[in-house]
Structures are given as C-alpha cells and as structure tokens.
Amino acid sequence: MTGSGGPQHWAPGEHILWRYRGNGSGDVHICRPVTVVQDTDELLAVWMAPGTECVRPVLADGTPVHEEPLATRYTAPRTTARSRWFGTGVLKLARPGDPWSVWLFWERGWSFRSWYVNLEEPRTRWAGGVDSEDHFLDISVYPDRSWLWRDEDEFAQAQRAGLMNAAQAARVRAAGSAAVEVIRAWGTPFSDGWEDWRPDPGWTVPELPADWDRTPAHTAP
C-alpha cells in the first residue's frame, strides 16, 4: 500500500480481498481474492481472474444457497465452502462512499456482455482489502443502455426474514434509484470505456489465504 500522510492506496498488481459480511451476523461469508487495477481517491478497480479460489455461503449440508426454496433461503442453517470462480473474470469498480459497486462481465473471447450494479454497504477499507454487506437488490445494465432490476424477490424475502427492516429497505431502494439516475444519464463508470480494458497478462491469480475470515472491518481505521 502506498501513500504518506494522506489516504493509503494499493498499487496496480497488488492482491487484496474483496469480502462481504453475512446479513445480520457480521461474520465474513464471501471472500474473493482480487488484483488491484487502479486505486485512487475517486475509484477502486479490481480484477477477479477466472479460476480464483473463493469462499461462498452454502447450506449446512453443502447445498448451494440458490437451490433452497425462497421461503427458507435466509433462515436455513448455513456454513461456508471454498470453490473456484467459473467462467470469465469480473472487473469490479467502486467509488468511495457509493452504496453500490459496478461489475463488468464478458463472454469468452472478450465480447462484452453487461454491467451489474451490486447494491451494498459502502465498502470499508482495511490493510488486506475491503469489506461490505450485500443488500440483495441489484441492477443489470446492457450495452444498448437498457437496464432491469434483479433479485427483487430475494430483497422482499430478506425483509420478511428480518434481515432488513423497513428503514434499511427504504435506504436500499433510494440507493437503487440513485444508481438508475446515473444509468439514465450514462454517467461514470458506464461512459468510461472500461469494457475495453484487459488484464495485464503477467498477473498471477491471487491465492485465498488461510485466514481469509480474519476480523472484519466495520469502521474505517
């Protein structure tokens, strides 16, 4: 991490962890090792390479969470499991303070597919990476500038399950509406040309450390 006196920034090529805390638990349940593309006062950009070993939540018997019926998806006992990120890699972009990050997806052969606006708690930085909490509701954005809401059913179920109260849900909806305004105006990062970005061929795939779940950051240092 570079910098003296002011904000500390990671250098391009450094490996950090992009993590999410479990809703209502505070424990880290998603961990993705990533490579820093750019880190400034305005933007953190990271690359999650194909084949990266990650940690994801699963049901207690190892069943993928999405296979659990929606009515019990957020109340069934869970644990975590390691798995490899399949398919193409993902470029993640996050501006400090924004209650969302924007992910870019490509098809094989680098044909750009879409942006994905992941509504989440503004990320907290710590020495080894960034921590956040997912807010269930998301937005897909396409090259023709069309967009659509994603996971509205899970957003509603999370509220029924007590993982999000009415005030929190209202804030998430407001954040989503703010993101939609950026999309409609075709503001940053959609207009910034990131879909033409490519990773440095010399970069190695980051390793998942044994202590991937070390104390989560809840407040800025």
Steps between C-alpha positions, in 0.01 A plus 500: 500500500640839400460853636643716775291714728189485281275214397679171446459339159584161358724482196385340173573128513467467878281220633223585748177342627151615400269374775137510610365455850196283557180700539417512868803299611799725439716200409674492163323249274623606156868551425648560155872554445547768235775696325506878524459672164475857626467654844454876534296739711227473234493129411603151604513260205586132551516190282373158605669253270345181364573205727548710814440299818226677697285445807123499465205422727332160466232318696619291794491184287702664222204571270534828302295778660309576179358145500320560831135609459466875532279476811781339704805623310602747769405297806644156414830427682809597301873453491770600251681307229792558267446492126659629180353795311373348178472662159663826404643745749327802651615862519361675809481879529414688819503868586557584869171561677277365224247243632569278199781359290488440125620170355587439135442163334630369170426193291788276402716675244447836674164581345352742754174380654376735773554708809356388832422756770534322834322701771701471819627678810776750409822307523727530804871480427744311718861391452410189301210621287142625524194377690134562424153353548281402207156663476332231286358733234702544178478651152617358166608753237557417132707656221185643337449693829194298599485382860287290734467426869637168627417290806194697610356174637806446721489863613139455612573166668797643690262754652249229593781299658601793718837562336401852404251733667273745321737794545795302363293378207397857422865607496586217264215596267621860508852385415361297211309802373819708518684234300222500241542876459870445427408233245243723330754783480761249381742627759811345646600217481273404209639772275863445596594226253581232756346238273815534285732439794709181512705349786878502498601161355780482755267503799472183706176374653481608868493225760234466768681539834440261788378791715257634240240560774721700734329776696267690267527876473188683614637851521774682316842487672 
